[in-house]
Amino acid sequence: MSLSQGRTYLAIPGPSVIPDAVLREMHRASPNIYEGELADSMPGLAKDLLYVARAEKSKVAMYICNGHGVWDAALANVLAAGDKVLVLSTGRFGHGWAAAATACGLEVDIIDFGTCSDIDVTKFSEALVADKAHEYKAILATHVDTSSSVRNDMLSLRKALDDAGHPALLLADCVASMGCEEFLFDDWGIDIAVTASQKGLMTPPGLGFVYFSDRAAEQRKKMKHVSRYWDWTERASPEAFYQFFGGTPPVNLIFGLKTALGMIRDEGIEQVWNRHAYLAQAIWAATEQWGAGNSALRLNIQDRSKRSHAVTSMGLGLPYGAQLRKWCETQAGITLGLGIGMSQPDDPEGRGFFRFGHMGHVNAQMIFGLLGTVEAGLSAVGAPHETGGVAAAAKVIAEICPVSNLDAASQSVVDV
């Protein structure tokens, strides 16, 4: 017997759930790609992208690609083969960006902080002080690593650079965090940030974005050679519509993204951040309850202040982790994320791990559906766990949204 019929729920950390309004807007014939509605919408689209990143003093370039593409785009505009970079890795995607840099001919040093902790700023500062000749031209770090679900303090990295008097550019991978986590590009002194359309921006995969500061723009001017396609110069300051995408535009994705960004504008970016933070608290309450006592379940990031508000990684070990994912998908219609990059000596493929994606177009009832299904699945597969996870989450939501607050909307960003 299976109860998976009906609308399925993709609870992986991207691609995320796409709003019906976005799907409807994309379901249309292609318009004139030389003038008219499509071309006229682009300046507003760029403005909305800058709003989401709080990068109003900076610029954004758009690409037809995914997160791996904007890794290359960011590097190509400010670094040349032989330049040296330092990668601060807290999971698989830190190593992924490092591999991309190596493939571009860069000399790469990595400080690996493992998969269960955030960046140790003291160790980073020591590396900066040791680089007396300022050989590092750029620092590469993930704001949220989608595999480990750790959230790094980007402002502390800027402070460390400033305190050391180090001129390296600060590059942030925000693919998993943009539109979900508080991120202040201008105020935090980020030089380059990369993200993509398929997570917090609630649009199908296929669009990538590179934000860059005036300082990064000045470095671009010093570059002798930049790939014609990856060059952000015309894309960020186009004289003609085709320059936004270096040729034929991704028409239907543009329409979808415009609608998604409009939804973020209407909700307000601070409220979007709050919504993700509050729903994350409910998820943590449930998972911590399941993992109490002699449970097999373990949250990958133990310190709440270091956890992402968009993705949560945890492990049950074998065979339970793999069985739970299969049960949820085949019996209840919910797909959980794989435990990528979370290999263990007794589990080289990380099949005992799984991830919840709670990013973008999600609300309380969707999260309760996820948690209720997983709690049933834990019992169904016989995984050792404590009961009461859904009840713990319900208590959190009831406290966050009391009757007295029915007409009130929080305007401040929560700190959890």
C-alpha angles and dihedrals in degrees: 000000000000129000095190098109117114129046110347123221120223101206095175124120094260151023080056130200110295116220116243089236090059092048091049093050091051093050097085140099119271113266130211105305095200103057143351131048098357097048093041091055097058102083090052091047091054090048091053091049090053090049093055091053094039086237099134091138092053139054138253131210122201127215139182096239145079131258093288089057095054090048086064093041093054093048095044094058099053109019135061131201109285095030115128125235136180119222120201104203127196099162146345096310094056087057089045092058089046090054090050090052092050090051088054090059096257124143105242130201117185130201103197114204093181127240101286104056143048128247113299100227092197091060090045091052090050090054090051093050090048090054092077094159091052092236092158107091095181142015116218119201138158117235089204121006106217093210102050096027092223118148117215127209103241094181090060089055091054090049091051091052092048094046090051092046088233117160098206117130115247113229122189129197104214099166093121097034110041110110091010109059130044106269123170107187097180099036094046093051096239113169099196131008126183129200142153139222103249105075126038091001090064097221129119117269117277108082127086130185134202119196117197137184129224088258091056090046089056090052089051089058090058093056115108096201132021125170109261092230098046096043107117097197100093094030093060096040106026125180091194132032096246090062092069088074103017092250135341109023126231090249104186093040089055091054091048094047092049090056093045093050089048089056090052090049091050093050093041122240093251090054089047089055090047093049091054092046094050095046089048089056090055091050091049092050090054097044094045089052092049089049097051124112116000095344121146091221119100128178110228095222111046099184109078092207089061097048124107119245090214107048134024123199122198142157138225097175125230133348095006101059094054092042092051093052091048093046094049092050101041099035104032108019098244121123117208123201122262120248094248117180092010101108119158130193090256093036109039094172095048091236091147090064129076137175138219116217109207100167137124119353099027133126138177098277091051091051091048089051090053095046094044091051093048092048089053090046093053089057093043094055093041096241113167106250143135117256125230100066095130091047090052090052091048090054091054093050092046090053093046093047108035121171090254089064097054092114098032128093122196113235099186128083112247121231111219 
